[in-house]
Amino acid sequence: MSDSRQSDGKTAKAVALSYEPEVTDAPRVVAKGKGALAERILAIAFASGVRVREDADLVEVLQAVDLEREIPLEAFQAVAEILAYVYRANGQMPPGVKP
């Protein structure tokens, strides 16, 4: 998630999530940053073929989550929609979900 590269002088922000349904009940925040660190997170994501979604409101909520902690309840709906999109775009279903 990111509010991406800001051309209006605002600092870029990024949050990376990991979801392993067999390990955790919810996605976890595995990286987050502002400025140069956000740019690095985004560069790694792009280089790795990870899909990035811009959502300034969601990135603000997720920036408040400690690293390696599960996302808060108020972020579930937005994150679920993003994960569903990513799974569809990659032509796969999440583990344990039947088509």
C-alpha positions, 0 to 999 in steps of 0.5 A: 500500500502506498500514497506513492510518490508525491509531486506536491511536496508531501512525503511518500509513505508505504506499507508492505503486508504479508498474509499467510492464512495457514500461519496467521488469522490476518495480514501483518505489516512487514515493512513501513516507511516514509520518504526515502524508506518508502521509496525503497519499499516501493522499488523492491515491490516493483522489482519483485513484481508485487502489485502496489495500490495507492490508498492514502487513507489506508496507508495512514491507518497501517502506518500506525500498526507495529511491525509484524503485527496483524492489521486492525479490524478497521482495515480488514474490508479495504485489505480484503478487497486488495488481496482479492484483486491481487489473487485474481490478477495473478490467476490464483486463489488464496490457500484453503479457498476453492473457486 
